[in-house]
Amino acid sequence: MPVQNFTDRGVRALPIPTSGQVDYFDAGRKPAGFGVRISYKGTRAWIFIYRYNGVKRRMKLALVDEIGLKGARDLAWDAHAKARKGLDPASERKKLTERAETVAELARSYIEEYAKPKKRSWKKDLENLDRDVIPQIGRKRLVDVTRQDIRDLLKPILDRGAPVQAKPHARGRAQDAQLGNPGEGPLSRKSGGSGNEADRERGAEPVPARSRVQALLGCTGP
């Protein structure tokens, strides 16, 4: 069982196996069972190994390309806390993510429940969503939207010469604060829209689903 002192750069520099996959684990055991799995295809994924009812289980936390060491370690600690309580963190997350809504579903809810009653410009919002967002990522669950998806969404807008609604630094903040990171938990309008189960447990302020759709709108053209 290879052990490494994890750093963001070091994890990305770990060798790719010629076949199969190799698991590397955090030398500091923070927490125990936290590691990274590297496949022969070059895929790197953060993992957490734990026991549930005496059976050893492995949980994929996120891809290394999608989330950094600090975020992955936080997810591992959250899973570790659940496992210590006798829960199965992988099954718990699966149940929650199965209830997560797609971008298209949330966009429609945003239009019907917020934009139409409160915005004179709701038709423009609908037009922008239908043109720039839904065709690109409408079938994705919002929890699965990555920064690369946002870059891909922006490219055709910029290629056609249309200015985006949000300034570059504002877009960055929107993506970080409102869209969240993959693997951090599902978005649920019924629960107030928090994208991070761990944040809810720590008492962090949930991010409304409306704000996340508005963050996507901030990346569209006028």
Short mmCIF file of the C-alpha atoms (twelve columns), coordinates in Angstrom:
data_MODEL
# 
_entry.id   MODEL 
# 
loop_
_atom_site.group_PDB 
_atom_site.id 
_atom_site.type_symbol 
_atom_site.label_atom_id 
_atom_site.label_alt_id 
_atom_site.label_comp_id 
_atom_site.label_asym_id 
_atom_site.label_seq_id 
_atom_site.Cartn_x 
_atom_site.Cartn_y 
_atom_site.Cartn_z 
_atom_site.pdbx_PDB_model_num 
ATOM 1   C CA . MET A 1   0.000   0.000  0.000   1 
ATOM 2   C CA . PRO A 2   1.991   3.029  -1.248  1 
ATOM 3   C CA . VAL A 3   2.017   5.978  1.150   1 
ATOM 4   C CA . GLN A 4   2.776   9.589  0.223   1 
ATOM 5   C CA . ASN A 5   2.890   12.995 1.872   1 
ATOM 6   C CA . PHE A 6   0.113   14.569 -0.171  1 
ATOM 7   C CA . THR A 7   0.423   17.951 -1.843  1 
ATOM 8   C CA . ASP A 8   -1.607  19.206 -4.807  1 
ATOM 9   C CA . ARG A 9   1.444   19.202 -7.051  1 
ATOM 10  C CA . GLY A 10  2.741   15.901 -5.711  1 
ATOM 11  C CA . VAL A 11  -0.523  14.056 -6.322  1 
ATOM 12  C CA . ARG A 12  -0.569  15.216 -9.940  1 
ATOM 13  C CA . ALA A 13  3.022   14.045 -10.368 1 
ATOM 14  C CA . LEU A 14  2.458   10.488 -9.118  1 
ATOM 15  C CA . PRO A 15  3.310   7.932  -11.823 1 
ATOM 16  C CA . ILE A 16  0.623   6.361  -14.001 1 
ATOM 17  C CA . PRO A 17  0.624   2.551  -13.788 1 
ATOM 18  C CA . THR A 18  1.193   0.563  -16.969 1 
ATOM 19  C CA . SER A 19  -1.923  -1.495 -16.231 1 
ATOM 20  C CA . GLY A 20  -4.799  -1.603 -13.763 1 
ATOM 21  C CA . GLN A 21  -4.808  1.004  -11.014 1 
ATOM 22  C CA . VAL A 22  -2.789  1.974  -7.955  1 
ATOM 23  C CA . ASP A 23  -4.009  3.485  -4.688  1 
ATOM 24  C CA . TYR A 24  -1.796  5.914  -2.775  1 
ATOM 25  C CA . PHE A 25  -2.672  6.883  0.782   1 
ATOM 26  C CA . ASP A 26  -2.015  9.986  2.832   1 
ATOM 27  C CA . ALA A 27  1.055   9.497  5.045   1 
ATOM 28  C CA . GLY A 28  -0.430  11.812 7.644   1 
ATOM 29  C CA . ARG A 29  -3.603  9.673  7.845   1 
ATOM 30  C CA . LYS A 30  -5.737  12.823 7.897   1 
ATOM 31  C CA . PRO A 31  -8.046  11.019 7.981   1 
ATOM 32  C CA . ALA A 32  -7.040  7.368  7.887   1 
ATOM 33  C CA . GLY A 33  -8.231  5.828  4.624   1 
ATOM 34  C CA . PHE A 34  -7.896  9.038  2.594   1 
ATOM 35  C CA . GLY A 35  -6.098  8.453  -0.678  1 
ATOM 36  C CA . VAL A 36  -5.938  8.834  -4.426  1 
ATOM 37  C CA . ARG A 37  -6.516  6.146  -7.059  1 
ATOM 38  C CA . ILE A 38  -4.616  6.399  -10.363 1 
ATOM 39  C CA . SER A 39  -5.661  4.268  -13.333 1 
ATOM 40  C CA . TYR A 40  -3.538  3.193  -16.288 1 
ATOM 41  C CA . LYS A 41  -5.581  5.637  -18.400 1 
ATOM 42  C CA . GLY A 42  -4.297  8.528  -16.276 1 
ATOM 43  C CA . THR A 43  -7.497  9.165  -14.319 1 
ATOM 44  C CA . ARG A 44  -6.803  10.388 -10.772 1 
ATOM 45  C CA . ALA A 45  -9.596  10.216 -8.206  1 
ATOM 46  C CA . TRP A 46  -9.700  11.056 -4.512  1 
ATOM 47  C CA . ILE A 47  -10.923 8.072  -2.494  1 
ATOM 48  C CA . PHE A 48  -11.809 7.176  1.073   1 
ATOM 49  C CA . ILE A 49  -11.547 3.644  2.493   1 
ATOM 50  C CA . TYR A 50  -13.668 2.754  5.519   1 
ATOM 51  C CA . ARG A 51  -15.542 -0.128 7.137   1 
ATOM 52  C CA . TYR A 52  -19.283 -0.513 7.343   1 
ATOM 53  C CA . ASN A 53  -20.764 -3.446 9.271   1 
ATOM 54  C CA . GLY A 54  -17.303 -4.970 9.305   1 
ATOM 55  C CA . VAL A 55  -16.963 -4.833 5.514   1 
ATOM 56  C CA . LYS A 56  -14.222 -2.761 3.880   1 
ATOM 57  C CA . ARG A 57  -15.634 -0.228 1.429   1 
ATOM 58  C CA . ARG A 58  -14.171 2.340  -0.955  1 
ATOM 59  C CA . MET A 59  -15.830 5.669  -1.691  1 
ATOM 60  C CA . LYS A 60  -14.931 7.894  -4.641  1 
ATOM 61  C CA . LEU A 61  -14.888 11.491 -3.436  1 
ATOM 62  C CA . ALA A 62  -14.116 13.405 -6.652  1 
ATOM 63  C CA . LEU A 63  -11.675 13.587 -9.539  1 
ATOM 64  C CA . VAL A 64  -8.347  15.275 -8.848  1 
ATOM 65  C CA . ASP A 65  -8.939  17.524 -11.874 1 
ATOM 66  C CA . GLU A 66  -12.184 18.763 -10.326 1 
ATOM 67  C CA . ILE A 67  -11.228 19.420 -6.712  1 
ATOM 68  C CA . GLY A 68  -8.004  20.191 -4.865  1 
ATOM 69  C CA . LEU A 69  -6.369  18.497 -1.892  1 
ATOM 70  C CA . LYS A 70  -7.999  20.692 0.767   1 
ATOM 71  C CA . GLY A 71  -11.516 20.169 -0.588  1 
ATOM 72  C CA . ALA A 72  -10.954 16.436 -0.995  1 
ATOM 73  C CA . ARG A 73  -9.598  16.154 2.541   1 
ATOM 74  C CA . ASP A 74  -12.666 17.965 3.886   1 
ATOM 75  C CA . LEU A 75  -14.899 15.485 2.059   1 
ATOM 76  C CA . ALA A 76  -12.885 12.607 3.494   1 
ATOM 77  C CA . TRP A 77  -13.257 13.982 7.032   1 
ATOM 78  C CA . ASP A 78  -17.007 14.299 6.511   1 
ATOM 79  C CA . ALA A 79  -17.193 10.681 5.320   1 
ATOM 80  C CA . HIS A 80  -14.964 9.616  8.211   1 
ATOM 81  C CA . ALA A 81  -17.331 11.248 10.719  1 
ATOM 82  C CA . LYS A 82  -20.319 9.420  9.217   1 
ATOM 83  C CA . ALA A 83  -18.494 6.084  9.263   1 
ATOM 84  C CA . ARG A 84  -17.620 6.559  12.952  1 
ATOM 85  C CA . LYS A 85  -21.329 7.029  13.667  1 
ATOM 86  C CA . GLY A 86  -22.077 3.674  12.056  1 
ATOM 87  C CA . LEU A 87  -23.389 5.189  8.833   1 
ATOM 88  C CA . ASP A 88  -22.415 4.241  5.290   1 
ATOM 89  C CA . PRO A 89  -21.216 7.535  3.752   1 
ATOM 90  C CA . ALA A 90  -21.213 6.231  0.172   1 
ATOM 91  C CA . SER A 91  -24.822 5.052  0.391   1 
ATOM 92  C CA . GLU A 92  -25.871 8.244  2.161   1 
ATOM 93  C CA . ARG A 93  -24.424 10.375 -0.619  1 
ATOM 94  C CA . LYS A 94  -25.934 8.158  -3.316  1 
ATOM 95  C CA . LYS A 95  -29.412 8.582  -1.816  1 
ATOM 96  C CA . LEU A 96  -28.976 12.343 -1.719  1 
ATOM 97  C CA . THR A 97  -27.534 12.714 -5.216  1 
ATOM 98  C CA . GLU A 98  -30.338 10.589 -6.691  1 
ATOM 99  C CA . ARG A 99  -32.719 13.318 -5.529  1 
ATOM 100 C CA . ALA A 100 -30.649 16.100 -7.077  1 
ATOM 101 C CA . GLU A 101 -32.310 18.068 -9.838  1 
ATOM 102 C CA . THR A 102 -30.914 18.727 -13.278 1 
ATOM 103 C CA . VAL A 103 -29.913 22.169 -14.494 1 
ATOM 104 C CA . ALA A 104 -32.930 22.205 -16.823 1 
ATOM 105 C CA . GLU A 105 -35.355 21.379 -13.994 1 
ATOM 106 C CA . LEU A 106 -33.936 24.078 -11.759 1 
ATOM 107 C CA . ALA A 107 -33.924 26.583 -14.617 1 
ATOM 108 C CA . ARG A 108 -37.646 25.989 -15.214 1 
ATOM 109 C CA . SER A 109 -38.373 26.332 -11.513 1 
ATOM 110 C CA . TYR A 110 -36.383 29.554 -11.416 1 
ATOM 111 C CA . ILE A 111 -38.412 31.009 -14.313 1 
ATOM 112 C CA . GLU A 112 -41.824 29.943 -12.980 1 
ATOM 113 C CA . GLU A 113 -41.311 30.524 -9.265  1 
ATOM 114 C CA . TYR A 114 -39.042 33.577 -9.221  1 
ATOM 115 C CA . ALA A 115 -38.385 35.298 -12.537 1 
ATOM 116 C CA . LYS A 116 -41.959 35.530 -13.856 1 
ATOM 117 C CA . PRO A 117 -43.463 36.929 -10.621 1 
ATOM 118 C CA . LYS A 118 -40.579 39.293 -9.802  1 
ATOM 119 C CA . LYS A 119 -38.699 40.299 -12.949 1 
ATOM 120 C CA . ARG A 120 -39.959 42.296 -15.897 1 
ATOM 121 C CA . SER A 121 -37.038 40.872 -17.878 1 
ATOM 122 C CA . TRP A 122 -37.934 37.225 -17.207 1 
ATOM 123 C CA . LYS A 123 -38.349 36.514 -20.928 1 
ATOM 124 C CA . LYS A 124 -34.722 37.533 -21.457 1 
ATOM 125 C CA . ASP A 125 -33.657 35.150 -18.715 1 
ATOM 126 C CA . LEU A 126 -35.656 32.385 -20.372 1 
ATOM 127 C CA . GLU A 127 -34.128 33.191 -23.766 1 
ATOM 128 C CA . ASN A 128 -30.588 33.123 -22.357 1 
ATOM 129 C CA . LEU A 129 -31.148 29.844 -20.541 1 
ATOM 130 C CA . ASP A 130 -32.710 28.194 -23.595 1 
ATOM 131 C CA . ARG A 131 -29.975 29.441 -25.901 1 
ATOM 132 C CA . ASP A 132 -26.791 29.231 -23.845 1 
ATOM 133 C CA . VAL A 133 -27.329 26.923 -20.866 1 
ATOM 134 C CA . ILE A 134 -29.937 24.204 -21.472 1 
ATOM 135 C CA . PRO A 135 -28.464 22.863 -24.751 1 
ATOM 136 C CA . GLN A 136 -25.026 22.623 -23.150 1 
ATOM 137 C CA . ILE A 137 -25.616 21.303 -19.638 1 
ATOM 138 C CA . GLY A 138 -29.387 21.088 -19.175 1 
ATOM 139 C CA . ARG A 139 -29.380 17.310 -18.628 1 
ATOM 140 C CA . LYS A 140 -26.650 17.494 -15.986 1 
ATOM 141 C CA . ARG A 141 -27.419 17.527 -12.295 1 
ATOM 142 C CA . LEU A 142 -26.292 20.856 -10.910 1 
ATOM 143 C CA . VAL A 143 -24.007 19.063 -8.439  1 
ATOM 144 C CA . ASP A 144 -22.099 17.613 -11.406 1 
ATOM 145 C CA . VAL A 145 -21.446 20.935 -13.156 1 
ATOM 146 C CA . THR A 146 -17.707 21.655 -13.191 1 
ATOM 147 C CA . ARG A 147 -15.633 24.726 -13.922 1 
ATOM 148 C CA . GLN A 148 -14.729 23.118 -17.255 1 
ATOM 149 C CA . ASP A 149 -18.446 22.968 -18.084 1 
ATOM 150 C CA . ILE A 150 -18.651 26.710 -17.431 1 
ATOM 151 C CA . ARG A 151 -15.629 27.358 -19.656 1 
ATOM 152 C CA . ASP A 152 -17.242 25.254 -22.396 1 
ATOM 153 C CA . LEU A 153 -20.492 27.177 -21.906 1 
ATOM 154 C CA . LEU A 154 -18.689 30.521 -22.265 1 
ATOM 155 C CA . LYS A 155 -16.719 29.642 -25.404 1 
ATOM 156 C CA . PRO A 156 -19.547 29.866 -28.010 1 
ATOM 157 C CA . ILE A 157 -20.817 33.050 -26.361 1 
ATOM 158 C CA . LEU A 158 -17.415 34.702 -26.667 1 
ATOM 159 C CA . ASP A 159 -16.895 33.251 -30.154 1 
ATOM 160 C CA . ARG A 160 -20.019 34.997 -31.410 1 
ATOM 161 C CA . GLY A 161 -18.729 38.253 -29.949 1 
ATOM 162 C CA . ALA A 162 -21.424 38.642 -27.307 1 
ATOM 163 C CA . PRO A 163 -20.341 40.120 -23.958 1 
ATOM 164 C CA . VAL A 164 -21.213 37.989 -20.968 1 
ATOM 165 C CA . GLN A 165 -23.399 39.455 -18.260 1 
ATOM 166 C CA . ALA A 166 -20.904 39.086 -15.426 1 
ATOM 167 C CA . LYS A 167 -17.398 40.541 -15.377 1 
ATOM 168 C CA . PRO A 168 -14.592 37.917 -15.350 1 
ATOM 169 C CA . HIS A 169 -13.785 38.243 -11.652 1 
ATOM 170 C CA . ALA A 170 -17.483 38.116 -10.804 1 
ATOM 171 C CA . ARG A 171 -17.908 34.975 -12.897 1 
ATOM 172 C CA . GLY A 172 -15.087 33.366 -10.954 1 
ATOM 173 C CA . ARG A 173 -16.712 34.193 -7.640  1 
ATOM 174 C CA . ALA A 174 -20.060 32.925 -8.881  1 
ATOM 175 C CA . GLN A 175 -18.577 29.627 -9.967  1 
ATOM 176 C CA . ASP A 176 -16.694 29.159 -6.692  1 
ATOM 177 C CA . ALA A 177 -19.336 30.365 -4.260  1 
ATOM 178 C CA . GLN A 178 -22.600 29.558 -5.956  1 
ATOM 179 C CA . LEU A 179 -22.066 26.631 -8.289  1 
ATOM 180 C CA . GLY A 180 -19.933 24.802 -5.774  1 
ATOM 181 C CA . ASN A 181 -17.507 21.954 -6.421  1 
ATOM 182 C CA . PRO A 182 -18.315 18.537 -7.765  1 
ATOM 183 C CA . GLY A 183 -18.671 15.859 -5.180  1 
ATOM 184 C CA . GLU A 184 -19.701 18.240 -2.435  1 
ATOM 185 C CA . GLY A 185 -23.276 17.014 -2.240  1 
ATOM 186 C CA . PRO A 186 -26.573 17.522 -3.961  1 
ATOM 187 C CA . LEU A 187 -28.634 20.625 -4.444  1 
ATOM 188 C CA . SER A 188 -32.116 20.389 -3.062  1 
ATOM 189 C CA . ARG A 189 -34.675 23.168 -3.323  1 
ATOM 190 C CA . LYS A 190 -36.745 21.539 -0.602  1 
ATOM 191 C CA . SER A 191 -33.861 21.725 1.834   1 
ATOM 192 C CA . GLY A 192 -33.141 25.353 0.993   1 
ATOM 193 C CA . GLY A 193 -30.711 24.683 -1.819  1 
ATOM 194 C CA . SER A 194 -27.484 23.855 0.004   1 
ATOM 195 C CA . GLY A 195 -24.994 22.203 -2.288  1 
ATOM 196 C CA . ASN A 196 -22.943 20.708 0.528   1 
ATOM 197 C CA . GLU A 197 -24.218 18.200 3.074   1 
ATOM 198 C CA . ALA A 198 -21.153 18.845 5.232   1 
ATOM 199 C CA . ASP A 199 -21.864 22.572 5.265   1 
ATOM 200 C CA . ARG A 200 -25.372 21.910 6.548   1 
ATOM 201 C CA . GLU A 201 -23.971 19.772 9.357   1 
ATOM 202 C CA . ARG A 202 -21.524 22.542 10.296  1 
ATOM 203 C CA . GLY A 203 -24.322 25.094 10.243  1 
ATOM 204 C CA . ALA A 204 -23.104 26.991 7.165   1 
ATOM 205 C CA . GLU A 205 -25.578 29.213 5.370   1 
ATOM 206 C CA . PRO A 206 -27.158 27.274 2.472   1 
ATOM 207 C CA . VAL A 207 -26.988 28.667 -1.050  1 
ATOM 208 C CA . PRO A 208 -30.475 29.000 -2.593  1 
ATOM 209 C CA . ALA A 209 -31.126 27.165 -5.836  1 
ATOM 210 C CA . ARG A 210 -32.232 30.515 -7.318  1 
ATOM 211 C CA . SER A 211 -28.754 31.937 -6.669  1 
ATOM 212 C CA . ARG A 212 -27.146 29.050 -8.496  1 
ATOM 213 C CA . VAL A 213 -29.314 29.524 -11.559 1 
ATOM 214 C CA . GLN A 214 -28.514 33.253 -11.424 1 
ATOM 215 C CA . ALA A 215 -24.824 32.335 -11.355 1 
ATOM 216 C CA . LEU A 216 -25.332 30.412 -14.580 1 
ATOM 217 C CA . LEU A 217 -27.227 33.354 -16.069 1 
ATOM 218 C CA . GLY A 218 -24.261 35.536 -15.189 1 
ATOM 219 C CA . CYS A 219 -22.217 33.491 -17.651 1 
ATOM 220 C CA . THR A 220 -24.600 33.984 -20.571 1 
ATOM 221 C CA . GLY A 221 -24.743 36.630 -23.247 1 
ATOM 222 C CA . PRO A 222 -27.275 39.465 -23.368 1 
# 
